[in-house]
Amino acid sequence: MFTVDGLIDPALACQGSVYLDGVELGCNDPNGWTLKSPTQIELVGAACDAIQQGNHSVEGTFPCAVVSPLPN
């Protein structure tokens, strides 16, 4: 599970992209990623299995309209 620095709109989450070692993962894909909460992304299936072994890079990008700032 990965925590993001903002609130992701669940209805728009799949407009964002999550990458594992530079390869884009599918949103709501059984071997990709899901939005666990507005501040947490979870890798599932094969993507989750992969990060359990060795060193890997996970990166996410989301359009500004999808993410709002965390409340103070």
A tleap script that builds the chain and sets N, CA, C and O, in Angstrom:
source leaprc.protein.ff14SB
mol = sequence {
  NMET PHE THR VAL ASP GLY LEU ILE ASP PRO
  ALA LEU ALA CYS GLN GLY SER VAL TYR LEU
  ASP GLY VAL GLU LEU GLY CYS ASN ASP PRO
  ASN GLY TRP THR LEU LYS SER PRO THR GLN
  ILE GLU LEU VAL GLY ALA ALA CYS ASP ALA
  ILE GLN GLN GLY ASN HIE SER VAL GLU GLY
  THR PHE PRO CYS ALA VAL VAL SER PRO LEU
  PRO CASN
}
set mol.1.N position { 0.846 -1.161 0.000 }
set mol.1.CA position { 0.000 0.000 0.000 }
set mol.1.C position { 0.898 1.233 0.000 }
set mol.1.O position { 1.915 1.274 0.692 }
set mol.2.N position { 0.513 2.224 -0.777 }
set mol.2.CA position { 1.283 3.452 -0.909 }
set mol.2.C position { 0.396 4.640 -0.562 }
set mol.2.O position { -0.750 4.710 -1.006 }
set mol.3.N position { 0.908 5.558 0.215 }
set mol.3.CA position { 0.179 6.756 0.605 }
set mol.3.C position { 0.577 7.901 -0.315 }
set mol.3.O position { 1.754 8.084 -0.628 }
set mol.4.N position { -0.426 8.671 -0.746 }
set mol.4.CA position { -0.176 9.812 -1.628 }
set mol.4.C position { -0.340 11.111 -0.844 }
set mol.4.O position { -1.026 11.146 0.177 }
set mol.5.N position { 0.290 12.168 -1.325 }
set mol.5.CA position { 0.228 13.478 -0.668 }
set mol.5.C position { -0.900 14.309 -1.253 }
set mol.5.O position { -0.653 15.347 -1.867 }
set mol.6.N position { -2.120 13.868 -1.072 }
set mol.6.CA position { -3.292 14.554 -1.575 }
set mol.6.C position { -4.484 13.626 -1.476 }
set mol.6.O position { -4.354 12.476 -1.059 }
set mol.7.N position { -5.647 14.131 -1.862 }
set mol.7.CA position { -6.870 13.337 -1.856 }
set mol.7.C position { -7.263 13.036 -3.294 }
set mol.7.O position { -7.556 13.953 -4.062 }
set mol.8.N position { -7.270 11.771 -3.661 }
set mol.8.CA position { -7.641 11.357 -5.015 }
set mol.8.C position { -9.147 11.154 -5.062 }
set mol.8.O position { -9.714 10.460 -4.218 }
set mol.9.N position { -9.790 11.758 -6.046 }
set mol.9.CA position { -11.229 11.588 -6.241 }
set mol.9.C position { -11.473 10.165 -6.742 }
set mol.9.O position { -11.027 9.822 -7.837 }
set mol.10.N position { -12.171 9.326 -5.966 }
set mol.10.CA position { -12.377 7.933 -6.380 }
set mol.10.C position { -13.053 7.791 -7.742 }
set mol.10.O position { -12.765 6.848 -8.479 }
set mol.11.N position { -13.946 8.715 -8.080 }
set mol.11.CA position { -14.645 8.638 -9.364 }
set mol.11.C position { -13.720 8.915 -10.545 }
set mol.11.O position { -14.025 8.530 -11.673 }
set mol.12.N position { -12.585 9.584 -10.293 }
set mol.12.CA position { -11.667 9.967 -11.365 }
set mol.12.C position { -10.309 9.280 -11.266 }
set mol.12.O position { -9.422 9.541 -12.079 }
set mol.13.N position { -10.142 8.409 -10.284 }
set mol.13.CA position { -8.827 7.808 -10.000 }
set mol.13.C position { -8.184 7.176 -11.226 }
set mol.13.O position { -6.974 7.300 -11.418 }
set mol.14.N position { -8.967 6.504 -12.057 }
set mol.14.CA position { -8.395 5.795 -13.209 }
set mol.14.C position { -7.897 6.735 -14.307 }
set mol.14.O position { -7.338 6.277 -15.303 }
set mol.15.N position { -8.095 8.040 -14.136 }
set mol.15.CA position { -7.483 8.998 -15.059 }
set mol.15.C position { -5.995 9.144 -14.769 }
set mol.15.O position { -5.242 9.665 -15.592 }
set mol.16.N position { -5.579 8.682 -13.597 }
set mol.16.CA position { -4.166 8.700 -13.230 }
set mol.16.C position { -3.467 7.457 -13.730 }
set mol.16.O position { -4.100 6.528 -14.231 }
set mol.17.N position { -2.161 7.449 -13.589 }
set mol.17.CA position { -1.348 6.311 -14.020 }
set mol.17.C position { -0.417 5.898 -12.893 }
set mol.17.O position { 0.137 6.740 -12.187 }
set mol.18.N position { -0.251 4.587 -12.733 }
set mol.18.CA position { 0.694 4.034 -11.766 }
set mol.18.C position { 1.635 3.123 -12.539 }
set mol.18.O position { 1.201 2.314 -13.359 }
set mol.19.N position { 2.933 3.264 -12.267 }
set mol.19.CA position { 3.966 2.521 -12.989 }
set mol.19.C position { 4.781 1.671 -12.028 }
set mol.19.O position { 5.125 2.111 -10.932 }
set mol.20.N position { 5.082 0.460 -12.445 }
set mol.20.CA position { 5.989 -0.429 -11.725 }
set mol.20.C position { 7.185 -0.665 -12.631 }
set mol.20.O position { 7.056 -1.262 -13.700 }
set mol.21.N position { 8.343 -0.197 -12.202 }
set mol.21.CA position { 9.568 -0.308 -12.997 }
set mol.21.C position { 9.384 0.253 -14.406 }
set mol.21.O position { 9.890 -0.303 -15.381 }
set mol.22.N position { 8.642 1.376 -14.496 }
set mol.22.CA position { 8.445 2.056 -15.768 }
set mol.22.C position { 7.339 1.500 -16.644 }
set mol.22.O position { 7.076 2.038 -17.719 }
set mol.23.N position { 6.682 0.427 -16.204 }
set mol.23.CA position { 5.595 -0.189 -16.972 }
set mol.23.C position { 4.264 0.219 -16.344 }
set mol.23.O position { 4.050 0.027 -15.147 }
set mol.24.N position { 3.372 0.784 -17.161 }
set mol.24.CA position { 2.085 1.233 -16.637 }
set mol.24.C position { 1.227 0.044 -16.222 }
set mol.24.O position { 1.106 -0.942 -16.949 }
set mol.25.N position { 0.634 0.160 -15.035 }
set mol.25.CA position { -0.263 -0.864 -14.507 }
set mol.25.C position { -1.704 -0.452 -14.772 }
set mol.25.O position { -2.012 0.738 -14.846 }
set mol.26.N position { -2.575 -1.425 -14.912 }
set mol.26.CA position { -3.981 -1.140 -15.143 }
set mol.26.C position { -4.702 -0.750 -13.863 }
set mol.26.O position { -4.473 -1.330 -12.802 }
set mol.27.N position { -5.571 0.237 -13.979 }
set mol.27.CA position { -6.396 0.662 -12.853 }
set mol.27.C position { -7.564 -0.310 -12.704 }
set mol.27.O position { -8.231 -0.645 -13.682 }
set mol.28.N position { -7.801 -0.753 -11.487 }
set mol.28.CA position { -8.843 -1.739 -11.181 }
set mol.28.C position { -8.630 -3.041 -11.942 }
set mol.28.O position { -9.574 -3.789 -12.197 }
set mol.29.N position { -7.388 -3.296 -12.297 }
set mol.29.CA position { -6.991 -4.532 -12.973 }
set mol.29.C position { -6.591 -5.538 -11.898 }
set mol.29.O position { -5.966 -5.148 -10.912 }
set mol.30.N position { -6.929 -6.822 -12.052 }
set mol.30.CA position { -6.565 -7.799 -11.019 }
set mol.30.C position { -5.061 -7.947 -10.819 }
set mol.30.O position { -4.628 -8.496 -9.805 }
set mol.31.N position { -4.258 -7.467 -11.767 }
set mol.31.CA position { -2.798 -7.523 -11.645 }
set mol.31.C position { -2.173 -6.133 -11.727 }
set mol.31.O position { -1.025 -5.983 -12.143 }
set mol.32.N position { -2.933 -5.128 -11.330 }
set mol.32.CA position { -2.471 -3.744 -11.419 }
set mol.32.C position { -2.605 -3.018 -10.100 }
set mol.32.O position { -1.960 -3.374 -9.114 }
set mol.33.N position { -3.460 -1.981 -10.085 }
set mol.33.CA position { -3.617 -1.184 -8.875 }
set mol.33.C position { -5.069 -0.803 -8.655 }
set mol.33.O position { -5.876 -0.772 -9.585 }
set mol.34.N position { -5.380 -0.514 -7.394 }
set mol.34.CA position { -6.700 -0.030 -7.014 }
set mol.34.C position { -6.527 1.133 -6.042 }
set mol.34.O position { -5.489 1.265 -5.392 }
set mol.35.N position { -7.539 1.957 -5.954 }
set mol.35.CA position { -7.554 3.026 -4.967 }
set mol.35.C position { -8.185 2.449 -3.708 }
set mol.35.O position { -9.382 2.162 -3.684 }
set mol.36.N position { -7.391 2.283 -2.676 }
set mol.36.CA position { -7.860 1.692 -1.418 }
set mol.36.C position { -8.639 2.721 -0.599 }
set mol.36.O position { -9.616 2.379 0.067 }
set mol.37.N position { -8.207 3.975 -0.650 }
set mol.37.CA position { -8.873 5.104 0.008 }
set mol.37.C position { -8.438 6.354 -0.757 }
set mol.37.O position { -7.571 6.255 -1.625 }
set mol.38.N position { -9.006 7.518 -0.469 }
set mol.38.CA position { -8.583 8.718 -1.197 }
set mol.38.C position { -7.101 9.057 -1.052 }
set mol.38.O position { -6.578 9.870 -1.815 }
set mol.39.N position { -6.420 8.444 -0.082 }
set mol.39.CA position { -4.995 8.730 0.104 }
set mol.39.C position { -4.112 7.497 -0.050 }
set mol.39.O position { -2.909 7.569 0.201 }
set mol.40.N position { -4.693 6.353 -0.465 }
set mol.40.CA position { -3.895 5.129 -0.548 }
set mol.40.C position { -4.153 4.354 -1.837 }
set mol.40.O position { -5.292 4.109 -2.233 }
set mol.41.N position { -3.039 3.977 -2.475 }
set mol.41.CA position { -3.065 3.144 -3.675 }
set mol.41.C position { -2.533 1.772 -3.284 }
set mol.41.O position { -1.541 1.662 -2.564 }
set mol.42.N position { -3.203 0.724 -3.765 }
set mol.42.CA position { -2.762 -0.638 -3.462 }
set mol.42.C position { -2.427 -1.374 -4.754 }
set mol.42.O position { -3.225 -1.384 -5.691 }
set mol.43.N position { -1.253 -1.988 -4.804 }
set mol.43.CA position { -0.909 -2.868 -5.914 }
set mol.43.C position { -1.498 -4.232 -5.607 }
set mol.43.O position { -1.455 -4.692 -4.466 }
set mol.44.N position { -2.051 -4.881 -6.633 }
set mol.44.CA position { -2.720 -6.169 -6.437 }
set mol.44.C position { -2.205 -7.203 -7.435 }
set mol.44.O position { -1.587 -6.858 -8.442 }
set mol.45.N position { -2.468 -8.464 -7.142 }
set mol.45.CA position { -2.111 -9.554 -8.041 }
set mol.45.C position { -0.631 -9.624 -8.335 }
set mol.45.O position { 0.196 -9.553 -7.426 }
set mol.46.N position { -0.294 -9.764 -9.619 }
set mol.46.CA position { 1.101 -9.913 -10.045 }
set mol.46.C position { 1.940 -8.691 -9.681 }
set mol.46.O position { 3.124 -8.828 -9.374 }
set mol.47.N position { 1.345 -7.503 -9.711 }
set mol.47.CA position { 2.086 -6.291 -9.338 }
set mol.47.C position { 2.476 -6.341 -7.864 }
set mol.47.O position { 3.597 -5.984 -7.501 }
set mol.48.N position { 1.563 -6.778 -7.030 }
set mol.48.CA position { 1.855 -6.917 -5.599 }
set mol.48.C position { 2.922 -7.979 -5.379 }
set mol.48.O position { 3.851 -7.783 -4.595 }
set mol.49.N position { 2.787 -9.102 -6.072 }
set mol.49.CA position { 3.783 -10.178 -5.944 }
set mol.49.C position { 5.173 -9.682 -6.334 }
set mol.49.O position { 6.159 -10.007 -5.673 }
set mol.50.N position { 5.251 -8.898 -7.404 }
set mol.50.CA position { 6.542 -8.422 -7.908 }
set mol.50.C position { 7.263 -7.552 -6.887 }
set mol.50.O position { 8.473 -7.689 -6.702 }
set mol.51.N position { 6.529 -6.652 -6.215 }
set mol.51.CA position { 7.212 -5.741 -5.290 }
set mol.51.C position { 7.655 -6.436 -4.006 }
set mol.51.O position { 8.415 -5.870 -3.221 }
set mol.52.N position { 7.181 -7.657 -3.796 }
set mol.52.CA position { 7.601 -8.414 -2.614 }
set mol.52.C position { 9.009 -8.978 -2.780 }
set mol.52.O position { 9.632 -9.405 -1.808 }
set mol.53.N position { 9.508 -8.977 -4.024 }
set mol.53.CA position { 10.811 -9.574 -4.321 }
set mol.53.C position { 11.733 -8.529 -4.946 }
set mol.53.O position { 11.421 -7.979 -6.002 }
set mol.54.N position { 12.850 -8.258 -4.309 }
set mol.54.CA position { 13.844 -7.347 -4.881 }
set mol.54.C position { 13.466 -5.887 -4.756 }
set mol.54.O position { 12.489 -5.530 -4.098 }
set mol.55.N position { 14.268 -5.044 -5.404 }
set mol.55.CA position { 14.040 -3.599 -5.403 }
set mol.55.C position { 13.286 -3.193 -6.657 }
set mol.55.O position { 13.630 -3.609 -7.764 }
set mol.56.N position { 12.259 -2.381 -6.476 }
set mol.56.CA position { 11.437 -1.945 -7.598 }
set mol.56.C position { 11.089 -0.473 -7.443 }
set mol.56.O position { 11.114 0.077 -6.342 }
set mol.57.N position { 10.767 0.145 -8.554 }
set mol.57.CA position { 10.342 1.537 -8.580 }
set mol.57.C position { 8.833 1.588 -8.809 }
set mol.57.O position { 8.322 0.975 -9.746 }
set mol.58.N position { 8.129 2.317 -7.955 }
set mol.58.CA position { 6.692 2.536 -8.126 }
set mol.58.C position { 6.476 4.037 -8.210 }
set mol.58.O position { 6.938 4.789 -7.351 }
set mol.59.N position { 5.771 4.469 -9.246 }
set mol.59.CA position { 5.537 5.893 -9.469 }
set mol.59.C position { 4.097 6.096 -9.916 }
set mol.59.O position { 3.549 5.274 -10.650 }
set mol.60.N position { 3.494 7.172 -9.481 }
set mol.60.CA position { 2.140 7.495 -9.898 }
set mol.60.C position { 2.043 8.933 -10.356 }
set mol.60.O position { 2.704 9.816 -9.811 }
set mol.61.N position { 1.215 9.164 -11.362 }
set mol.61.CA position { 0.944 10.517 -11.839 }
set mol.61.C position { -0.564 10.676 -11.986 }
set mol.61.O position { -1.255 9.781 -12.472 }
set mol.62.N position { -1.059 11.828 -11.557 }
set mol.62.CA position { -2.488 12.094 -11.617 }
set mol.62.C position { -2.710 13.523 -12.080 }
set mol.62.O position { -1.987 14.424 -11.655 }
set mol.63.N position { -3.708 13.753 -12.955 }
set mol.63.CA position { -4.021 15.117 -13.371 }
set mol.63.C position { -4.449 15.960 -12.166 }
set mol.63.O position { -4.970 15.433 -11.183 }
set mol.64.N position { -4.228 17.241 -12.253 }
set mol.64.CA position { -4.577 18.148 -11.148 }
set mol.64.C position { -6.052 18.053 -10.764 }
set mol.64.O position { -6.387 18.180 -9.587 }
set mol.65.N position { -6.933 17.834 -11.731 }
set mol.65.CA position { -8.367 17.760 -11.447 }
set mol.65.C position { -8.737 16.526 -10.626 }
set mol.65.O position { -9.830 16.465 -10.062 }
set mol.66.N position { -7.849 15.553 -10.555 }
set mol.66.CA position { -8.126 14.300 -9.850 }
set mol.66.C position { -7.691 14.365 -8.390 }
set mol.66.O position { -8.253 13.667 -7.547 }
set mol.67.N position { -6.703 15.192 -8.085 }
set mol.67.CA position { -6.132 15.249 -6.735 }
set mol.67.C position { -6.365 16.625 -6.121 }
set mol.67.O position { -6.112 17.650 -6.754 }
set mol.68.N position { -6.846 16.637 -4.893 }
set mol.68.CA position { -6.980 17.898 -4.162 }
set mol.68.C position { -6.031 17.880 -2.966 }
set mol.68.O position { -5.648 16.808 -2.498 }
set mol.69.N position { -5.651 19.054 -2.470 }
set mol.69.CA position { -4.720 19.106 -1.336 }
set mol.69.C position { -5.331 18.485 -0.085 }
set mol.69.O position { -6.548 18.490 0.098 }
set mol.70.N position { -4.472 17.955 0.763 }
set mol.70.CA position { -4.914 17.459 2.061 }
set mol.70.C position { -5.348 18.641 2.918 }
set mol.70.O position { -4.741 19.709 2.842 }
set mol.71.N position { -6.396 18.469 3.739 }
set mol.71.CA position { -6.774 19.568 4.636 }
set mol.71.C position { -5.687 19.808 5.678 }
set mol.71.O position { -4.970 18.884 6.063 }
set mol.72.N position { -5.571 21.034 6.124 }
set mol.72.CA position { -4.557 21.378 7.138 }
set mol.72.C position { -4.924 20.879 8.495 }
set mol.72.O position { -4.178 21.087 9.452 }
savepdb mol mol.pdb
quit
